[in-house]
Amino acid sequence: MNAIASAQYAAMTYTAASTENHFDIFGLNGNVLCFDYLDKAAQGDEEFKQEVLLQFIRQVPSSMEKMEKAIPQKDSSTIKRILHELKTTVYVMGFGNLVMPTMKKMDALVSAPYDNRLVYTLFQYIRVTCDAAVEEARLYVSH
């Protein structure tokens, strides 16, 4: 197993509740979000940054729920649409490097008849990562 696959497998074994441990395997010191891009876009406007974070907090859990329901139904158009919507989101929030390879693999898999178990395994990695990012955004907004 290559290093990326090993890291993805290890990450899937953690729960969103263990965010700090989960992302230490990536050398991120427990952080998922990186605000470099968002800070540039906000140009010092903390209110704008807060609004983007609140939108992220509202949008991502709903997207994850919809995708989880679409997988057993083999609703590839919904899965692909949600993956496409998440692309920009994960880059703006600074964790595209953590989930985009898995998102691309999932997108490719659902383009043809697919094995639900493999797609669901990829989804679990994306979900755990997104859940951790949402929790981190909540903590940021609440302080």
C-alpha positions as a printed Julia matrix, in Angstrom:
143×3 Matrix{Float64}:
   0.0    0.0     0.0
   1.45   3.4    -0.95
   1.81   6.24    1.56
  -1.31   8.11    0.44
  -3.47   4.99    0.57
  -2.04   4.15    3.98
  -2.8    7.64    5.26
  -6.34   7.5     3.84
  -6.94   4.11    5.42
  -5.61   5.33    8.76
  -7.74   8.46    8.56
 -10.88   6.42    7.94
 -10.33   4.54   11.18
 -10.73   7.7    13.24
 -14.01   9.41   13.98
 -14.78  13.06   13.54
 -14.79  13.31   17.33
 -11.06  12.61   17.36
 -10.24  15.41   14.97
  -6.91  16.26   16.54
  -5.6   12.71   16.38
  -7.11  12.17   12.94
  -5.21  14.96   11.27
  -1.96  14.59   13.13
  -1.2   11.75   10.72
  -1.02  14.4     8.0
   1.34  16.57   10.04
  -1.24  19.33   10.37
  -1.1   19.59   14.16
  -4.79  18.89   14.38
  -5.84  21.54   11.87
  -7.88  20.79    8.79
  -8.68  24.3     7.64
  -6.11  26.67    6.23
  -7.35  30.22    5.86
  -4.67  31.47    3.44
  -7.04  31.74    0.46
 -10.01  32.91    2.54
  -7.9   35.58    4.25
  -6.77  36.9     0.85
 -10.34  36.97   -0.41
 -11.59  38.67    2.78
  -8.86  41.35    2.64
  -9.11  41.86    6.39
 -12.92  41.88    6.46
 -13.62  39.58    9.43
 -17.39  39.84    8.89
 -17.0   38.48    5.34
 -14.81  35.65    6.63
 -17.37  34.78    9.32
 -20.18  34.71    6.75
 -18.22  32.38    4.47
 -17.52  30.09    7.43
 -21.19  30.09    8.47
 -22.24  29.21    4.93
 -19.68  26.38    4.94
 -21.03  25.12    8.29
 -24.58  25.06    6.87
 -23.79  23.64    3.44
 -21.36  20.79    4.01
 -23.34  18.61    6.46
 -26.37  18.81    4.17
 -24.24  17.85    1.18
 -22.78  14.9     3.07
 -26.27  13.66    4.01
 -27.49  13.91    0.42
 -24.45  12.08   -0.89
 -24.79   9.33    1.72
 -28.4    8.76    0.61
 -27.44   8.8    -3.08
 -24.75   6.1    -2.8
 -26.96   3.06   -2.06
 -29.41   4.29   -4.72
 -26.52   4.46   -7.2
 -27.63   8.0    -8.03
 -24.43   8.93   -9.8
 -25.75  12.26  -11.11
 -26.43  13.48   -7.55
 -23.08  12.19   -6.31
 -21.22  13.88   -9.17
 -23.13  17.15   -8.67
 -22.31  17.25   -4.96
 -18.66  16.4    -5.6
 -18.5   19.22   -8.15
 -20.1   21.68   -5.69
 -17.62  20.67   -2.99
 -14.54  21.26   -5.18
 -14.51  25.01   -4.77
 -15.57  24.79   -1.14
 -12.7   22.54   -0.06
 -10.12  24.71   -1.81
 -11.49  27.98   -0.42
 -11.44  26.44    3.06
  -7.88  25.22    2.51
  -8.23  21.46    2.71
  -8.51  20.5    -0.95
  -5.16  18.76   -0.71
  -6.66  16.38    1.85
  -9.8   15.35   -0.03
  -9.47  16.13   -3.75
  -7.6   12.94   -4.7
 -10.34  10.89   -3.04
 -13.09  13.05   -4.54
 -11.6   12.6    -8.02
 -11.39   8.84   -7.55
 -15.0    8.72   -6.37
 -16.14  10.87   -9.31
 -14.41   8.53  -11.75
 -15.88   5.43  -10.11
 -19.48   6.63  -10.26
 -19.18   7.44  -13.96
 -19.72   3.75  -14.73
 -21.42   0.86  -12.94
 -19.75   0.74   -9.55
 -19.31  -1.22   -6.35
 -21.19   0.57   -3.56
 -18.73  -0.67   -0.94
 -15.76   1.03   -2.58
 -17.66   4.25   -3.24
 -18.94   4.27    0.33
 -15.42   3.72    1.68
 -14.19   6.74   -0.3
 -17.21   8.7     0.9
 -16.38   7.88    4.54
 -12.94   9.42    4.17
 -14.43  12.55    2.57
 -17.13  12.75    5.24
 -14.76  12.37    8.2
 -12.51  15.06    6.76
 -15.41  17.42    6.02
 -16.96  16.8     9.45
 -13.65  17.69   11.08
 -13.42  20.84    8.95
 -16.96  21.87    9.89
 -16.2   21.35   13.57
 -13.06  23.44   13.26
 -15.03  26.19   11.48
 -17.62  26.12   14.3
 -14.88  26.56   16.87
 -13.41  29.48   14.93
 -16.78  31.22   14.54
 -17.64  30.75   18.22
 -14.46  32.49   19.43
